[in-house]
Amino acid sequence: MKAVVCKELGPPEKLVVETVPDPQAGAGQVRVRIASAGINFPDTLQIEGRYQMKLDPPFTPGAEIAGTVVEVGTGVTDRKVGDRVAAFIPCGGYAEQAVVPAVMTLPIPPQLDLKDAGGFPLVHGTVLYALKQRGALQPGETLLVLGASGGVGLAAVQLGKLLGARVIAAASTAEKRQACLDHGADEVVDYATLSLKDEVKRLTRKRGADVIFDPVGDRWARDCLSCLAWKGRWLIVGFAGGKIPEIPVNLLLLKGAAAVGVFWGSFAQREPSVNAENFAQLFRWLADGSLKPVISKHYPLDQAPQALRDMLERRVVGKVVLTP
């Protein structure tokens, strides 16, 4: 089979496509013929050796896939050859096939096309866990989403609305802000040229946001703390802005607020039954048409470096996927 291989740590351009042996399903595993694989910001950290879970080259990046089961290992009773599944895996997604623990697979509902489904599990699993379990977002509360035009950002906009919140979306260009409005945002903020803190306070009549979904970090962290409402929850999802911020924790004290870490991968392993309930809800929204994942572009396997570069340089709206 063909696979994208990281032979030395570095930027996306160092990745190569090679022919490697087909994987074989062991006990408790299934082998999946991959129809699509999600492109995610942590992938770029992983190939540069900057992710919290470090891998030694050579390895194949890619943490989320969707496809068809082509082999079932011993001991697997709830999956069969021909099943359409999605999965979250430590690595190996940028390939034509992957071996996955059967317990880490999810059946894909018919409303979700396999060529798009590889961009679904990580972002939507992360966002619903963040908003529901970590942020305790309530109907009528105000949700601020940073990086709102990206894959995880637009998922946060959509799911925030489905949970009954008023959503303020922060994005850097007029085109991206329009995409946020098109997918349900109530208000948008240009945080590239305007003060995020001042704009959120203006839109909330100085009250602030009850929940802030922040996959960006960097220099906007201080503004997030400043525009939290009383008893607000700042959800720390990632650091796509580049720098892990240091924060003045006295602002949390003064607002009775909380800074809350969001690590969906660990949650999915530690609390699989709750994660399954979340996905049951996501699939219900898919079935009734309430939720429509935004996949803006599909790349062939040999264009994985370009797909990662486009994401890094903020040239995409929504999610992008590889289609082996």
N, C-alpha and C positions, 0 to 999 in steps of 0.2 A: 504494500500500500504506500501511498504518498503521505508525507507528514512534513510540517514546518518544524525545523530543528534549530534550537539555540545552542550553537557549538562553543560560543564564547560570550560572556556577559557584555552587554552594550546596548546601543540604540537599535530600533527596529530594522535598520538597514543591514545589520549583521546576520539576520535570520536567513536560513537557506531552506529550500524544499528538497527533500531526499526520498528515495525509496527505502523503506525499512520493512522488517518482517511484520506480517500480520500478527496482532496480539491474539492470545487464546484465553478463553474464559476459564477461570479456576473455580473452586468451590465457592458458592455464594455470589458468583459474579455473572454478568451478562456481557456479551460483546455486541456493540451497537455500530451499525453502519451510519455514519454521521451525515445528516442532510444539511445541518447548519450549526455554526459555532459562534457564540457571542464574542464580540470584541469589547474588552473592559479595561478601564484605567489600571487596575492592579496588574494586568498582564504586562504593561510597560514597566512597572516597578520590578516585576519578577525577572524579566529578561535583563534588567540592569543590575540585579542583585540587591535591590533596595527594598524588597517586600519583607514583611515580618516573617514569612515562612520561606526561607531561602532554599534554592535548589542548585545543585552543582551541575554544570554542563557535562555532557549533552542532555537536553530534555526538550520536550515539546510543550509549549505553553498552551493556555486555553482552559478555562475553568467551567464553562457551561456549554452543553451540547444538546442537540435533539436529533432523533433519527429512528431507525428501525432495528429491533433486536434480531440478530442473525445467529446467535449461539447462546445457549443457556447452560451454565455450569451446574455441577452436582449440588443438590440441596436447595435449589431455587424452585419454588412452587407457585409463586404469584406472578411470574413473567413467563412468556412463551415466545417462540420465534414468530416474527411478524408484528409484534406489539409496537405501537408508536409511543416512544418515551422521550422525556427530557431528563437531564441529570446535571448536577453540580459536582465537579471533580477537582482534585488538587491541581492537576495539570493533564496535558494530553489531548486537549480538545481541537487543536489546529491540525487535524488529520482526517483521513478517510474513515478510520475506524478507531474505537476506543473500548477498553474493558472497564466496566463500572460495577461496583457493589450493587447488587439488585435492590437493596434497601434504600439506596440513594437515587433511585429512578422514580419518575412520576409519569403516570399515563397521560398522554396528551389528548385533550378533548377534540372532537372533530372540527370545531370552529377555528382551530389554530393550525395554519399551514405549517408543514414541517420546515419549509425554507425560511420561515420567520421564527419558529418556536425556539431555536437555539439562542435567541436574544431575549427570551422570556423569564427563565427561572431565577437568575441571579438578581436582576434589577427589581422585579416585582416581589420576589421573596424578601429582599432586603427592605424595600420601601414599606410593605405592609407590616413587617415585623417592627420597623422603626416607628411608624405612626401609631400602630395599635398597641404593641407590647411595651415599647420603650417610651413613646411620647404620650400615650394615653389620650390621643387626640379625640376631642368631643365635638358633636354637632354644634355649630354656631361659633366655635373658636376660630381664631385667625392663624393660618399656617403660612409661614414665609419659606419659600424654596429658593435656595441659591443654586447657580448652575442649572437653571430650570429648563433650558432648551436641550440639554443632553439626555442620554438614555435614561439614567436614573432620575434626572430632574423632571422630565415629562411624565414619568411613571408616578412621581410624587405629586405632581399637579393633578393628574387624573384620579389617583387613589384618595388624595386629600378631599377632592370634591365628592367622591363616592361615600366618604365617611362623614360628609355634611359640613365641612369646614369652608370658611371664606379663604381663598388662596391668593396670596401675593407672590408673583413670580419675578425673580431677579435674573436678568439676562443682559448680555453685553451689546447686542446690535438690534436694530429695528426689526430685521427679518426674524431673529430669534425670539424677540418679544411677541411678535405677531403669531409665531408658532405656538407660544404659550397660551395666548388668548384663544387661538383656534382649538386648543385641546382642553379648555375649561377654566383657565385662570380668570379670576375676577378683576385683578389689577396687575400691572407690570411695573417694574422698576429698572431704570437704566443705571446699573451699579458700576459701569465702566467709567462714566463721566460725572455722575452725581453721588452725593453722600447716601449710602445705603441706610444709615441710621436716621438721617433727617427725612428721607422719603418714606420710610416705614412709619415713623412717628406721625408724619403728615397724613398718611393714608389711614392711620388708626386713631386719629385725633389724640395723639400723644400717649395712647394706652400701650402700644407695643404689640408684638406678636406673641401669642400663647405658645406656639410651637415653631421652632426654626429647624428646618431640614438642611443640613450643611455638609455637602460632599466636597467643599472647596477649601476651607481653612484659610491659611495664609493671612494676608493683611485684613481680611474681612471679619476675622474672629472678634476683634474688639467691637466692631459695629454690631455684631450679633448680640454680644453681651449687653450693649447699650440700648438695643431696641427690643429686648425681651420684656414682656408684660410681667406684672406681679405673679409669682408662682409659675413663670414660664419654663419651658423645657427646650434646651438647646441640644439637638441631636447631632452628635459628631459622627459623620458617616465616612469621611475620607479627606484627603488633602490634595485634590486635583490642582489647587493653586500653586503647589510646589513646596511650600514651607509649612512645617508643623508649628502652629503658633504657641506662644506662651501667653497665658491669660491672667488678668488681675482678678483673682477669685473673690476679692471683696465685693465686686459687682453682683456676684451670685448671692452673697449674703444679704446685700441691701435690697434685692428684689425677691428674696425667698425663692430663688430660682434654682434650677438643676442643670448641670452639664452631663449629658448621658451618652455613653459610648454605644455604638451600634456595630455589632460584628455578626452578621447573619450566618456565616458559615459555621461558626462555633455553636450558635443557637440551634441550627438545623441538626447538628450531631448530638447535642446535649438534650434537646427537647423535640424529638422527631414527631411526637403526637400533636404537639401544638403547631409545629410547622405544617403538618399535614392538614390541620384544620384551616390554617391560613390559605393554603393552596386550594382547598375545597371551596373557600369563599371566592378566591380569584377565578376559579373555573366557572363558578356560578355567574359571575359578572361577565365573563367571556361568553357564556352561553346565551345570556339575555341581551347581549350587545352593549352593555353599559361600559365595558372596558375594551379598548381597541389599541393594542400595542403599536408603537410608532417605530417601524423599521424603515429607515430612510435610504439605505443602500446595501446591496449585496456584492461581495467581492469574491472572486475565485481564490483558491488556496494559495496560488503563487503570488497573489497581491496582498498577502498578510502584512508585509512591511508597510505598504502604502496605506492600508486600512488603519493600522496603528498610528502612523504619522498624521493622517487626516484627523483622527480623534485627538491626538496630542495638540495639534495646532488649531483645534476648535473649528474645523471646517465642516462639521456634520451637525445635523439636528436630529434628535432622537437617537435610536440605536442603530449600529451597523453590525453586519454578520458576515462570516465566511461561509461559502456554500461549496464544500468539497464535491 
